[in-house]
Amino acid sequence: MKLKDRVAIISGAAAGIGLATAKLFLEEGAKVAICDISAEKIAQAAQDLSSLGTVRPFVVNIADKQQVTEMVEAVAKEFGRIDILINNAGITKDAQFYKMTDEQFDAVINVNLRGNFLMTKAVVPYMMEQKYGKIVHCASVSAYNGNFGQSNYAASKAAIMGMTRVQAKELGKYGINVNAIAPGSIMTDMYAAVPEEVKQAKLAKIPLRRYGDPRETAQLYAFLASDESSYVTAQTITIDGGFN
């Protein structure tokens, strides 16, 4: 088991890629703290995962510093260390740039960028002290392609790529690896709700001619969270079937 006895925090873990990642990490022997803004969904996720190993659910708005701090302190107190942070949580509030409201822009930046900043800043002292840590952010191919109607989302994900490189340079001397993944079209429940004609048009542009599965993305997270990637840092790895 590549993550045996590692302590991991995974945000946005109530569904989709985050839930698949929590499941895989537990199967690989990790002790996992999962968080989401929805109390009902994160409780259900924890129940579904409980037979696989040690899992602790937290209801957290990752854009709220106090909530993030309290969760991280609770995890560190119970397990004595924090080895892995998976900054998976993210939201979209799409609109064409000239129609986008301040509220739509701020909401996405607050969760996708500020949330990542707060989560990372909260765990780093523990990782620095133990001279070990794996931090993996979730960027997006939207940062490369500039998906229509996603000025806020693309900006947040491009910023994450930049933040990844800076954090890797600053934290490397403490034995901390910092990387990001950039998923393309992954068939989550959210993506399944996209109109069929839109999905088919997108599918035609993917060289592998299929959508990604959440578990495939989870496997990339697991690689970057494990010692198999011990000499990989400051990278953003795309997982999109060749679309980008």
Biotite code that builds the C-alpha atoms (Angstrom):
import biotite.structure as struc

atoms = struc.array([
    struc.Atom([0.000, 0.000, 0.000], chain_id="A", res_id=1, res_name="MET", atom_name="CA", element="C"),
    struc.Atom([1.674, 3.182, -1.227], chain_id="A", res_id=2, res_name="LYS", atom_name="CA", element="C"),
    struc.Atom([0.055, 5.471, 1.376], chain_id="A", res_id=3, res_name="LEU", atom_name="CA", element="C"),
    struc.Atom([0.128, 3.184, 4.422], chain_id="A", res_id=4, res_name="LYS", atom_name="CA", element="C"),
    struc.Atom([-0.381, 5.144, 7.662], chain_id="A", res_id=5, res_name="ASP", atom_name="CA", element="C"),
    struc.Atom([-0.081, 8.508, 5.911], chain_id="A", res_id=6, res_name="ARG", atom_name="CA", element="C"),
    struc.Atom([-2.476, 11.198, 7.163], chain_id="A", res_id=7, res_name="VAL", atom_name="CA", element="C"),
    struc.Atom([-4.278, 13.027, 4.369], chain_id="A", res_id=8, res_name="ALA", atom_name="CA", element="C"),
    struc.Atom([-6.720, 15.925, 4.157], chain_id="A", res_id=9, res_name="ILE", atom_name="CA", element="C"),
    struc.Atom([-8.901, 16.048, 1.046], chain_id="A", res_id=10, res_name="ILE", atom_name="CA", element="C"),
    struc.Atom([-11.173, 19.005, 0.296], chain_id="A", res_id=11, res_name="SER", atom_name="CA", element="C"),
    struc.Atom([-14.258, 18.804, -1.877], chain_id="A", res_id=12, res_name="GLY", atom_name="CA", element="C"),
    struc.Atom([-14.493, 15.130, -0.971], chain_id="A", res_id=13, res_name="ALA", atom_name="CA", element="C"),
    struc.Atom([-18.261, 14.636, -0.817], chain_id="A", res_id=14, res_name="ALA", atom_name="CA", element="C"),
    struc.Atom([-18.609, 13.619, -4.464], chain_id="A", res_id=15, res_name="ALA", atom_name="CA", element="C"),
    struc.Atom([-16.883, 13.237, -7.806], chain_id="A", res_id=16, res_name="GLY", atom_name="CA", element="C"),
    struc.Atom([-13.096, 13.342, -7.977], chain_id="A", res_id=17, res_name="ILE", atom_name="CA", element="C"),
    struc.Atom([-12.707, 14.147, -4.278], chain_id="A", res_id=18, res_name="GLY", atom_name="CA", element="C"),
    struc.Atom([-14.785, 11.175, -3.168], chain_id="A", res_id=19, res_name="LEU", atom_name="CA", element="C"),
    struc.Atom([-12.978, 8.851, -5.580], chain_id="A", res_id=20, res_name="ALA", atom_name="CA", element="C"),
    struc.Atom([-9.671, 10.129, -4.198], chain_id="A", res_id=21, res_name="THR", atom_name="CA", element="C"),
    struc.Atom([-10.701, 9.526, -0.598], chain_id="A", res_id=22, res_name="ALA", atom_name="CA", element="C"),
    struc.Atom([-11.748, 5.976, -1.499], chain_id="A", res_id=23, res_name="LYS", atom_name="CA", element="C"),
    struc.Atom([-8.455, 5.220, -3.247], chain_id="A", res_id=24, res_name="LEU", atom_name="CA", element="C"),
    struc.Atom([-6.362, 6.742, -0.455], chain_id="A", res_id=25, res_name="PHE", atom_name="CA", element="C"),
    struc.Atom([-8.147, 4.575, 2.110], chain_id="A", res_id=26, res_name="LEU", atom_name="CA", element="C"),
    struc.Atom([-7.570, 1.515, -0.054], chain_id="A", res_id=27, res_name="GLU", atom_name="CA", element="C"),
    struc.Atom([-3.887, 2.459, -0.156], chain_id="A", res_id=28, res_name="GLU", atom_name="CA", element="C"),
    struc.Atom([-3.708, 2.577, 3.644], chain_id="A", res_id=29, res_name="GLY", atom_name="CA", element="C"),
    struc.Atom([-4.029, 6.284, 4.419], chain_id="A", res_id=30, res_name="ALA", atom_name="CA", element="C"),
    struc.Atom([-5.954, 7.827, 7.280], chain_id="A", res_id=31, res_name="LYS", atom_name="CA", element="C"),
    struc.Atom([-8.190, 10.386, 5.647], chain_id="A", res_id=32, res_name="VAL", atom_name="CA", element="C"),
    struc.Atom([-9.902, 13.593, 6.760], chain_id="A", res_id=33, res_name="ALA", atom_name="CA", element="C"),
    struc.Atom([-12.513, 14.664, 4.234], chain_id="A", res_id=34, res_name="ILE", atom_name="CA", element="C"),
    struc.Atom([-14.207, 18.038, 4.088], chain_id="A", res_id=35, res_name="CYS", atom_name="CA", element="C"),
    struc.Atom([-16.983, 19.707, 2.160], chain_id="A", res_id=36, res_name="ASP", atom_name="CA", element="C"),
    struc.Atom([-19.319, 22.642, 2.638], chain_id="A", res_id=37, res_name="ILE", atom_name="CA", element="C"),
    struc.Atom([-22.392, 20.354, 2.622], chain_id="A", res_id=38, res_name="SER", atom_name="CA", element="C"),
    struc.Atom([-22.977, 18.675, 5.985], chain_id="A", res_id=39, res_name="ALA", atom_name="CA", element="C"),
    struc.Atom([-25.410, 16.149, 4.541], chain_id="A", res_id=40, res_name="GLU", atom_name="CA", element="C"),
    struc.Atom([-23.174, 15.117, 1.653], chain_id="A", res_id=41, res_name="LYS", atom_name="CA", element="C"),
    struc.Atom([-19.959, 14.816, 3.652], chain_id="A", res_id=42, res_name="ILE", atom_name="CA", element="C"),
    struc.Atom([-21.711, 12.742, 6.314], chain_id="A", res_id=43, res_name="ALA", atom_name="CA", element="C"),
    struc.Atom([-22.996, 10.379, 3.632], chain_id="A", res_id=44, res_name="GLN", atom_name="CA", element="C"),
    struc.Atom([-19.544, 10.169, 2.061], chain_id="A", res_id=45, res_name="ALA", atom_name="CA", element="C"),
    struc.Atom([-17.988, 9.277, 5.412], chain_id="A", res_id=46, res_name="ALA", atom_name="CA", element="C"),
    struc.Atom([-20.601, 6.597, 5.962], chain_id="A", res_id=47, res_name="GLN", atom_name="CA", element="C"),
    struc.Atom([-19.964, 5.122, 2.519], chain_id="A", res_id=48, res_name="ASP", atom_name="CA", element="C"),
    struc.Atom([-16.199, 5.099, 3.111], chain_id="A", res_id=49, res_name="LEU", atom_name="CA", element="C"),
    struc.Atom([-16.153, 3.919, 6.721], chain_id="A", res_id=50, res_name="SER", atom_name="CA", element="C"),
    struc.Atom([-15.674, 0.239, 5.913], chain_id="A", res_id=51, res_name="SER", atom_name="CA", element="C"),
    struc.Atom([-12.422, 0.989, 4.066], chain_id="A", res_id=52, res_name="LEU", atom_name="CA", element="C"),
    struc.Atom([-10.448, 2.470, 6.950], chain_id="A", res_id=53, res_name="GLY", atom_name="CA", element="C"),
    struc.Atom([-10.048, 5.523, 9.167], chain_id="A", res_id=54, res_name="THR", atom_name="CA", element="C"),
    struc.Atom([-12.033, 8.473, 7.838], chain_id="A", res_id=55, res_name="VAL", atom_name="CA", element="C"),
    struc.Atom([-13.037, 11.701, 9.563], chain_id="A", res_id=56, res_name="ARG", atom_name="CA", element="C"),
    struc.Atom([-15.610, 14.103, 8.046], chain_id="A", res_id=57, res_name="PRO", atom_name="CA", element="C"),
    struc.Atom([-15.542, 17.876, 8.504], chain_id="A", res_id=58, res_name="PHE", atom_name="CA", element="C"),
    struc.Atom([-18.026, 20.514, 7.382], chain_id="A", res_id=59, res_name="VAL", atom_name="CA", element="C"),
    struc.Atom([-15.822, 23.350, 6.166], chain_id="A", res_id=60, res_name="VAL", atom_name="CA", element="C"),
    struc.Atom([-16.082, 26.391, 3.953], chain_id="A", res_id=61, res_name="ASN", atom_name="CA", element="C"),
    struc.Atom([-12.464, 26.460, 2.784], chain_id="A", res_id=62, res_name="ILE", atom_name="CA", element="C"),
    struc.Atom([-12.684, 30.218, 2.163], chain_id="A", res_id=63, res_name="ALA", atom_name="CA", element="C"),
    struc.Atom([-13.231, 30.710, 5.921], chain_id="A", res_id=64, res_name="ASP", atom_name="CA", element="C"),
    struc.Atom([-9.900, 30.916, 7.754], chain_id="A", res_id=65, res_name="LYS", atom_name="CA", element="C"),
    struc.Atom([-11.288, 29.981, 11.168], chain_id="A", res_id=66, res_name="GLN", atom_name="CA", element="C"),
    struc.Atom([-13.075, 26.882, 9.862], chain_id="A", res_id=67, res_name="GLN", atom_name="CA", element="C"),
    struc.Atom([-9.963, 25.742, 8.010], chain_id="A", res_id=68, res_name="VAL", atom_name="CA", element="C"),
    struc.Atom([-7.721, 26.313, 11.027], chain_id="A", res_id=69, res_name="THR", atom_name="CA", element="C"),
    struc.Atom([-10.039, 24.422, 13.367], chain_id="A", res_id=70, res_name="GLU", atom_name="CA", element="C"),
    struc.Atom([-10.199, 21.420, 11.035], chain_id="A", res_id=71, res_name="MET", atom_name="CA", element="C"),
    struc.Atom([-6.443, 21.236, 10.513], chain_id="A", res_id=72, res_name="VAL", atom_name="CA", element="C"),
    struc.Atom([-5.785, 21.555, 14.245], chain_id="A", res_id=73, res_name="GLU", atom_name="CA", element="C"),
    struc.Atom([-8.290, 18.766, 14.954], chain_id="A", res_id=74, res_name="ALA", atom_name="CA", element="C"),
    struc.Atom([-6.647, 16.450, 12.417], chain_id="A", res_id=75, res_name="VAL", atom_name="CA", element="C"),
    struc.Atom([-3.164, 17.153, 13.770], chain_id="A", res_id=76, res_name="ALA", atom_name="CA", element="C"),
    struc.Atom([-4.319, 16.637, 17.351], chain_id="A", res_id=77, res_name="LYS", atom_name="CA", element="C"),
    struc.Atom([-5.907, 13.259, 16.609], chain_id="A", res_id=78, res_name="GLU", atom_name="CA", element="C"),
    struc.Atom([-3.255, 11.790, 14.332], chain_id="A", res_id=79, res_name="PHE", atom_name="CA", element="C"),
    struc.Atom([-0.123, 13.625, 15.434], chain_id="A", res_id=80, res_name="GLY", atom_name="CA", element="C"),
    struc.Atom([0.921, 14.658, 11.923], chain_id="A", res_id=81, res_name="ARG", atom_name="CA", element="C"),
    struc.Atom([-0.342, 15.758, 8.498], chain_id="A", res_id=82, res_name="ILE", atom_name="CA", element="C"),
    struc.Atom([1.415, 14.185, 5.533], chain_id="A", res_id=83, res_name="ASP", atom_name="CA", element="C"),
    struc.Atom([-0.775, 14.983, 2.541], chain_id="A", res_id=84, res_name="ILE", atom_name="CA", element="C"),
    struc.Atom([-3.026, 17.837, 1.458], chain_id="A", res_id=85, res_name="LEU", atom_name="CA", element="C"),
    struc.Atom([-5.229, 17.429, -1.594], chain_id="A", res_id=86, res_name="ILE", atom_name="CA", element="C"),
    struc.Atom([-6.720, 20.822, -2.483], chain_id="A", res_id=87, res_name="ASN", atom_name="CA", element="C"),
    struc.Atom([-9.500, 19.412, -4.639], chain_id="A", res_id=88, res_name="ASN", atom_name="CA", element="C"),
    struc.Atom([-12.438, 21.698, -3.817], chain_id="A", res_id=89, res_name="ALA", atom_name="CA", element="C"),
    struc.Atom([-13.594, 24.166, -6.434], chain_id="A", res_id=90, res_name="GLY", atom_name="CA", element="C"),
    struc.Atom([-16.697, 25.850, -7.807], chain_id="A", res_id=91, res_name="ILE", atom_name="CA", element="C"),
    struc.Atom([-17.882, 27.465, -11.031], chain_id="A", res_id=92, res_name="THR", atom_name="CA", element="C"),
    struc.Atom([-20.170, 30.443, -11.560], chain_id="A", res_id=93, res_name="LYS", atom_name="CA", element="C"),
    struc.Atom([-20.037, 30.919, -15.308], chain_id="A", res_id=94, res_name="ASP", atom_name="CA", element="C"),
    struc.Atom([-20.991, 34.012, -17.266], chain_id="A", res_id=95, res_name="ALA", atom_name="CA", element="C"),
    struc.Atom([-19.573, 35.935, -20.181], chain_id="A", res_id=96, res_name="GLN", atom_name="CA", element="C"),
    struc.Atom([-17.011, 38.428, -18.924], chain_id="A", res_id=97, res_name="PHE", atom_name="CA", element="C"),
    struc.Atom([-19.048, 41.550, -19.667], chain_id="A", res_id=98, res_name="TYR", atom_name="CA", element="C"),
    struc.Atom([-22.088, 40.035, -17.935], chain_id="A", res_id=99, res_name="LYS", atom_name="CA", element="C"),
    struc.Atom([-20.256, 38.572, -14.934], chain_id="A", res_id=100, res_name="MET", atom_name="CA", element="C"),
    struc.Atom([-21.222, 40.097, -11.603], chain_id="A", res_id=101, res_name="THR", atom_name="CA", element="C"),
    struc.Atom([-18.763, 41.024, -8.891], chain_id="A", res_id=102, res_name="ASP", atom_name="CA", element="C"),
    struc.Atom([-20.400, 38.383, -6.727], chain_id="A", res_id=103, res_name="GLU", atom_name="CA", element="C"),
    struc.Atom([-19.805, 35.652, -9.328], chain_id="A", res_id=104, res_name="GLN", atom_name="CA", element="C"),
    struc.Atom([-16.175, 36.638, -9.725], chain_id="A", res_id=105, res_name="PHE", atom_name="CA", element="C"),
    struc.Atom([-15.478, 36.953, -6.005], chain_id="A", res_id=106, res_name="ASP", atom_name="CA", element="C"),
    struc.Atom([-17.186, 33.673, -5.098], chain_id="A", res_id=107, res_name="ALA", atom_name="CA", element="C"),
    struc.Atom([-15.014, 31.633, -7.453], chain_id="A", res_id=108, res_name="VAL", atom_name="CA", element="C"),
    struc.Atom([-11.776, 33.393, -6.499], chain_id="A", res_id=109, res_name="ILE", atom_name="CA", element="C"),
    struc.Atom([-12.572, 33.031, -2.786], chain_id="A", res_id=110, res_name="ASN", atom_name="CA", element="C"),
    struc.Atom([-13.108, 29.276, -2.945], chain_id="A", res_id=111, res_name="VAL", atom_name="CA", element="C"),
    struc.Atom([-10.739, 28.217, -5.706], chain_id="A", res_id=112, res_name="ASN", atom_name="CA", element="C"),
    struc.Atom([-7.783, 30.460, -4.887], chain_id="A", res_id=113, res_name="LEU", atom_name="CA", element="C"),
    struc.Atom([-8.172, 31.870, -1.379], chain_id="A", res_id=114, res_name="ARG", atom_name="CA", element="C"),
    struc.Atom([-9.407, 28.473, -0.179], chain_id="A", res_id=115, res_name="GLY", atom_name="CA", element="C"),
    struc.Atom([-6.297, 26.770, -1.524], chain_id="A", res_id=116, res_name="ASN", atom_name="CA", element="C"),
    struc.Atom([-4.120, 29.446, 0.056], chain_id="A", res_id=117, res_name="PHE", atom_name="CA", element="C"),
    struc.Atom([-5.767, 29.044, 3.471], chain_id="A", res_id=118, res_name="LEU", atom_name="CA", element="C"),
    struc.Atom([-5.690, 25.245, 3.425], chain_id="A", res_id=119, res_name="MET", atom_name="CA", element="C"),
    struc.Atom([-2.047, 25.161, 2.409], chain_id="A", res_id=120, res_name="THR", atom_name="CA", element="C"),
    struc.Atom([-0.958, 27.804, 4.894], chain_id="A", res_id=121, res_name="LYS", atom_name="CA", element="C"),
    struc.Atom([-2.693, 25.893, 7.693], chain_id="A", res_id=122, res_name="ALA", atom_name="CA", element="C"),
    struc.Atom([-0.955, 22.552, 7.049], chain_id="A", res_id=123, res_name="VAL", atom_name="CA", element="C"),
    struc.Atom([2.517, 23.807, 6.127], chain_id="A", res_id=124, res_name="VAL", atom_name="CA", element="C"),
    struc.Atom([3.778, 24.391, 9.713], chain_id="A", res_id=125, res_name="PRO", atom_name="CA", element="C"),
    struc.Atom([3.138, 20.728, 10.547], chain_id="A", res_id=126, res_name="TYR", atom_name="CA", element="C"),
    struc.Atom([4.861, 19.559, 7.370], chain_id="A", res_id=127, res_name="MET", atom_name="CA", element="C"),
    struc.Atom([7.838, 21.866, 7.957], chain_id="A", res_id=128, res_name="MET", atom_name="CA", element="C"),
    struc.Atom([8.275, 20.529, 11.485], chain_id="A", res_id=129, res_name="GLU", atom_name="CA", element="C"),
    struc.Atom([8.217, 16.893, 10.356], chain_id="A", res_id=130, res_name="GLN", atom_name="CA", element="C"),
    struc.Atom([10.379, 17.647, 7.275], chain_id="A", res_id=131, res_name="LYS", atom_name="CA", element="C"),
    struc.Atom([7.893, 15.891, 5.028], chain_id="A", res_id=132, res_name="TYR", atom_name="CA", element="C"),
    struc.Atom([4.780, 16.765, 3.088], chain_id="A", res_id=133, res_name="GLY", atom_name="CA", element="C"),
    struc.Atom([2.896, 16.296, -0.152], chain_id="A", res_id=134, res_name="LYS", atom_name="CA", element="C"),
    struc.Atom([0.656, 19.115, -1.367], chain_id="A", res_id=135, res_name="ILE", atom_name="CA", element="C"),
    struc.Atom([-1.374, 18.685, -4.536], chain_id="A", res_id=136, res_name="VAL", atom_name="CA", element="C"),
    struc.Atom([-3.577, 21.448, -5.921], chain_id="A", res_id=137, res_name="HIS", atom_name="CA", element="C"),
    struc.Atom([-6.328, 21.079, -8.508], chain_id="A", res_id=138, res_name="CYS", atom_name="CA", element="C"),
    struc.Atom([-5.892, 23.389, -11.495], chain_id="A", res_id=139, res_name="ALA", atom_name="CA", element="C"),
    struc.Atom([-7.743, 22.860, -14.795], chain_id="A", res_id=140, res_name="SER", atom_name="CA", element="C"),
    struc.Atom([-7.253, 22.765, -18.545], chain_id="A", res_id=141, res_name="VAL", atom_name="CA", element="C"),
    struc.Atom([-9.492, 25.848, -18.521], chain_id="A", res_id=142, res_name="SER", atom_name="CA", element="C"),
    struc.Atom([-6.405, 27.784, -17.431], chain_id="A", res_id=143, res_name="ALA", atom_name="CA", element="C"),
    struc.Atom([-4.779, 26.847, -20.750], chain_id="A", res_id=144, res_name="TYR", atom_name="CA", element="C"),
    struc.Atom([-7.785, 26.970, -23.054], chain_id="A", res_id=145, res_name="ASN", atom_name="CA", element="C"),
    struc.Atom([-9.841, 29.790, -21.580], chain_id="A", res_id=146, res_name="GLY", atom_name="CA", element="C"),
    struc.Atom([-13.211, 28.067, -21.600], chain_id="A", res_id=147, res_name="ASN", atom_name="CA", element="C"),
    struc.Atom([-16.043, 30.339, -22.738], chain_id="A", res_id=148, res_name="PHE", atom_name="CA", element="C"),
    struc.Atom([-17.778, 32.055, -19.820], chain_id="A", res_id=149, res_name="GLY", atom_name="CA", element="C"),
    struc.Atom([-15.069, 31.157, -17.314], chain_id="A", res_id=150, res_name="GLN", atom_name="CA", element="C"),
    struc.Atom([-12.981, 34.288, -16.796], chain_id="A", res_id=151, res_name="SER", atom_name="CA", element="C"),
    struc.Atom([-13.240, 33.824, -13.038], chain_id="A", res_id=152, res_name="ASN", atom_name="CA", element="C"),
    struc.Atom([-12.611, 30.063, -13.073], chain_id="A", res_id=153, res_name="TYR", atom_name="CA", element="C"),
    struc.Atom([-9.745, 30.171, -15.590], chain_id="A", res_id=154, res_name="ALA", atom_name="CA", element="C"),
    struc.Atom([-8.093, 32.999, -13.651], chain_id="A", res_id=155, res_name="ALA", atom_name="CA", element="C"),
    struc.Atom([-8.332, 31.067, -10.385], chain_id="A", res_id=156, res_name="SER", atom_name="CA", element="C"),
    struc.Atom([-6.853, 27.925, -11.919], chain_id="A", res_id=157, res_name="LYS", atom_name="CA", element="C"),
    struc.Atom([-4.034, 29.770, -13.699], chain_id="A", res_id=158, res_name="ALA", atom_name="CA", element="C"),
    struc.Atom([-3.201, 31.416, -10.384], chain_id="A", res_id=159, res_name="ALA", atom_name="CA", element="C"),
    struc.Atom([-3.041, 27.995, -8.741], chain_id="A", res_id=160, res_name="ILE", atom_name="CA", element="C"),
    struc.Atom([-0.453, 26.903, -11.306], chain_id="A", res_id=161, res_name="MET", atom_name="CA", element="C"),
    struc.Atom([1.690, 29.922, -10.457], chain_id="A", res_id=162, res_name="GLY", atom_name="CA", element="C"),
    struc.Atom([1.224, 29.428, -6.735], chain_id="A", res_id=163, res_name="MET", atom_name="CA", element="C"),
    struc.Atom([2.276, 25.787, -7.115], chain_id="A", res_id=164, res_name="THR", atom_name="CA", element="C"),
    struc.Atom([5.628, 26.763, -8.603], chain_id="A", res_id=165, res_name="ARG", atom_name="CA", element="C"),
    struc.Atom([6.332, 29.379, -5.939], chain_id="A", res_id=166, res_name="VAL", atom_name="CA", element="C"),
    struc.Atom([5.353, 27.106, -3.050], chain_id="A", res_id=167, res_name="GLN", atom_name="CA", element="C"),
    struc.Atom([7.516, 24.302, -4.439], chain_id="A", res_id=168, res_name="ALA", atom_name="CA", element="C"),
    struc.Atom([10.551, 26.603, -4.512], chain_id="A", res_id=169, res_name="LYS", atom_name="CA", element="C"),
    struc.Atom([9.928, 27.931, -1.018], chain_id="A", res_id=170, res_name="GLU", atom_name="CA", element="C"),
    struc.Atom([9.086, 24.620, 0.661], chain_id="A", res_id=171, res_name="LEU", atom_name="CA", element="C"),
    struc.Atom([11.414, 22.177, -1.058], chain_id="A", res_id=172, res_name="GLY", atom_name="CA", element="C"),
    struc.Atom([14.150, 22.614, 1.552], chain_id="A", res_id=173, res_name="LYS", atom_name="CA", element="C"),
    struc.Atom([11.696, 21.308, 4.148], chain_id="A", res_id=174, res_name="TYR", atom_name="CA", element="C"),
    struc.Atom([11.082, 18.063, 2.272], chain_id="A", res_id=175, res_name="GLY", atom_name="CA", element="C"),
    struc.Atom([7.722, 19.230, 0.949], chain_id="A", res_id=176, res_name="ILE", atom_name="CA", element="C"),
    struc.Atom([6.663, 18.487, -2.627], chain_id="A", res_id=177, res_name="ASN", atom_name="CA", element="C"),
    struc.Atom([4.083, 20.801, -4.200], chain_id="A", res_id=178, res_name="VAL", atom_name="CA", element="C"),
    struc.Atom([2.389, 19.897, -7.470], chain_id="A", res_id=179, res_name="ASN", atom_name="CA", element="C"),
    struc.Atom([-0.900, 20.423, -9.282], chain_id="A", res_id=180, res_name="ALA", atom_name="CA", element="C"),
    struc.Atom([-3.087, 18.440, -11.615], chain_id="A", res_id=181, res_name="ILE", atom_name="CA", element="C"),
    struc.Atom([-5.084, 19.934, -14.488], chain_id="A", res_id=182, res_name="ALA", atom_name="CA", element="C"),
    struc.Atom([-8.104, 17.751, -15.267], chain_id="A", res_id=183, res_name="PRO", atom_name="CA", element="C"),
    struc.Atom([-10.041, 18.014, -18.492], chain_id="A", res_id=184, res_name="GLY", atom_name="CA", element="C"),
    struc.Atom([-13.468, 16.465, -19.023], chain_id="A", res_id=185, res_name="SER", atom_name="CA", element="C"),
    struc.Atom([-13.980, 14.029, -16.157], chain_id="A", res_id=186, res_name="ILE", atom_name="CA", element="C"),
    struc.Atom([-17.357, 12.289, -15.964], chain_id="A", res_id=187, res_name="MET", atom_name="CA", element="C"),
    struc.Atom([-18.589, 13.401, -12.569], chain_id="A", res_id=188, res_name="THR", atom_name="CA", element="C"),
    struc.Atom([-22.251, 13.894, -11.666], chain_id="A", res_id=189, res_name="ASP", atom_name="CA", element="C"),
    struc.Atom([-21.802, 17.609, -12.344], chain_id="A", res_id=190, res_name="MET", atom_name="CA", element="C"),
    struc.Atom([-20.423, 17.010, -15.824], chain_id="A", res_id=191, res_name="TYR", atom_name="CA", element="C"),
    struc.Atom([-23.099, 14.409, -16.569], chain_id="A", res_id=192, res_name="ALA", atom_name="CA", element="C"),
    struc.Atom([-25.688, 17.200, -16.289], chain_id="A", res_id=193, res_name="ALA", atom_name="CA", element="C"),
    struc.Atom([-24.138, 19.094, -19.222], chain_id="A", res_id=194, res_name="VAL", atom_name="CA", element="C"),
    struc.Atom([-26.408, 19.064, -22.327], chain_id="A", res_id=195, res_name="PRO", atom_name="CA", element="C"),
    struc.Atom([-25.750, 16.020, -24.499], chain_id="A", res_id=196, res_name="GLU", atom_name="CA", element="C"),
    struc.Atom([-24.939, 18.029, -27.626], chain_id="A", res_id=197, res_name="GLU", atom_name="CA", element="C"),
    struc.Atom([-22.268, 19.941, -25.717], chain_id="A", res_id=198, res_name="VAL", atom_name="CA", element="C"),
    struc.Atom([-20.753, 16.732, -24.403], chain_id="A", res_id=199, res_name="LYS", atom_name="CA", element="C"),
    struc.Atom([-20.666, 15.161, -27.855], chain_id="A", res_id=200, res_name="GLN", atom_name="CA", element="C"),
    struc.Atom([-18.977, 18.221, -29.361], chain_id="A", res_id=201, res_name="ALA", atom_name="CA", element="C"),
    struc.Atom([-16.337, 18.110, -26.629], chain_id="A", res_id=202, res_name="LYS", atom_name="CA", element="C"),
    struc.Atom([-15.861, 14.367, -27.027], chain_id="A", res_id=203, res_name="LEU", atom_name="CA", element="C"),
    struc.Atom([-15.023, 14.784, -30.716], chain_id="A", res_id=204, res_name="ALA", atom_name="CA", element="C"),
    struc.Atom([-12.034, 16.948, -29.743], chain_id="A", res_id=205, res_name="LYS", atom_name="CA", element="C"),
    struc.Atom([-10.558, 14.451, -27.271], chain_id="A", res_id=206, res_name="ILE", atom_name="CA", element="C"),
    struc.Atom([-8.010, 12.175, -29.001], chain_id="A", res_id=207, res_name="PRO", atom_name="CA", element="C"),
    struc.Atom([-8.869, 9.221, -26.753], chain_id="A", res_id=208, res_name="LEU", atom_name="CA", element="C"),
    struc.Atom([-12.554, 9.704, -27.654], chain_id="A", res_id=209, res_name="ARG", atom_name="CA", element="C"),
    struc.Atom([-13.818, 9.225, -24.115], chain_id="A", res_id=210, res_name="ARG", atom_name="CA", element="C"),
    struc.Atom([-14.234, 11.122, -20.891], chain_id="A", res_id=211, res_name="TYR", atom_name="CA", element="C"),
    struc.Atom([-12.012, 10.564, -17.903], chain_id="A", res_id=212, res_name="GLY", atom_name="CA", element="C"),
    struc.Atom([-13.191, 8.608, -14.897], chain_id="A", res_id=213, res_name="ASP", atom_name="CA", element="C"),
    struc.Atom([-12.889, 10.167, -11.417], chain_id="A", res_id=214, res_name="PRO", atom_name="CA", element="C"),
    struc.Atom([-10.796, 7.207, -10.281], chain_id="A", res_id=215, res_name="ARG", atom_name="CA", element="C"),
    struc.Atom([-8.239, 7.913, -13.014], chain_id="A", res_id=216, res_name="GLU", atom_name="CA", element="C"),
    struc.Atom([-7.823, 11.401, -11.612], chain_id="A", res_id=217, res_name="THR", atom_name="CA", element="C"),
    struc.Atom([-7.618, 9.942, -8.108], chain_id="A", res_id=218, res_name="ALA", atom_name="CA", element="C"),
    struc.Atom([-4.778, 7.703, -9.279], chain_id="A", res_id=219, res_name="GLN", atom_name="CA", element="C"),
    struc.Atom([-2.815, 10.769, -10.383], chain_id="A", res_id=220, res_name="LEU", atom_name="CA", element="C"),
    struc.Atom([-3.439, 12.377, -7.001], chain_id="A", res_id=221, res_name="TYR", atom_name="CA", element="C"),
    struc.Atom([-2.230, 9.161, -5.329], chain_id="A", res_id=222, res_name="ALA", atom_name="CA", element="C"),
    struc.Atom([0.977, 9.134, -7.365], chain_id="A", res_id=223, res_name="PHE", atom_name="CA", element="C"),
    struc.Atom([1.763, 12.730, -6.423], chain_id="A", res_id=224, res_name="LEU", atom_name="CA", element="C"),
    struc.Atom([0.857, 12.046, -2.778], chain_id="A", res_id=225, res_name="ALA", atom_name="CA", element="C"),
    struc.Atom([3.115, 8.994, -2.547], chain_id="A", res_id=226, res_name="SER", atom_name="CA", element="C"),
    struc.Atom([6.861, 8.512, -2.350], chain_id="A", res_id=227, res_name="ASP", atom_name="CA", element="C"),
    struc.Atom([6.786, 7.296, -5.955], chain_id="A", res_id=228, res_name="GLU", atom_name="CA", element="C"),
    struc.Atom([6.877, 11.003, -6.882], chain_id="A", res_id=229, res_name="SER", atom_name="CA", element="C"),
    struc.Atom([9.632, 11.947, -4.444], chain_id="A", res_id=230, res_name="SER", atom_name="CA", element="C"),
    struc.Atom([11.617, 13.846, -7.116], chain_id="A", res_id=231, res_name="TYR", atom_name="CA", element="C"),
    struc.Atom([8.595, 15.525, -8.712], chain_id="A", res_id=232, res_name="VAL", atom_name="CA", element="C"),
    struc.Atom([7.763, 19.053, -7.595], chain_id="A", res_id=233, res_name="THR", atom_name="CA", element="C"),
    struc.Atom([6.637, 22.418, -9.036], chain_id="A", res_id=234, res_name="ALA", atom_name="CA", element="C"),
    struc.Atom([4.742, 20.617, -11.815], chain_id="A", res_id=235, res_name="GLN", atom_name="CA", element="C"),
    struc.Atom([1.223, 20.870, -13.212], chain_id="A", res_id=236, res_name="THR", atom_name="CA", element="C"),
    struc.Atom([0.278, 17.544, -14.785], chain_id="A", res_id=237, res_name="ILE", atom_name="CA", element="C"),
    struc.Atom([-2.563, 17.520, -17.288], chain_id="A", res_id=238, res_name="THR", atom_name="CA", element="C"),
    struc.Atom([-5.042, 14.636, -17.344], chain_id="A", res_id=239, res_name="ILE", atom_name="CA", element="C"),
    struc.Atom([-7.435, 15.250, -20.226], chain_id="A", res_id=240, res_name="ASP", atom_name="CA", element="C"),
    struc.Atom([-7.176, 12.439, -22.773], chain_id="A", res_id=241, res_name="GLY", atom_name="CA", element="C"),
    struc.Atom([-5.010, 14.618, -25.006], chain_id="A", res_id=242, res_name="GLY", atom_name="CA", element="C"),
    struc.Atom([-7.532, 17.461, -25.355], chain_id="A", res_id=243, res_name="PHE", atom_name="CA", element="C"),
    struc.Atom([-5.130, 20.269, -24.475], chain_id="A", res_id=244, res_name="ASN", atom_name="CA", element="C"),
])
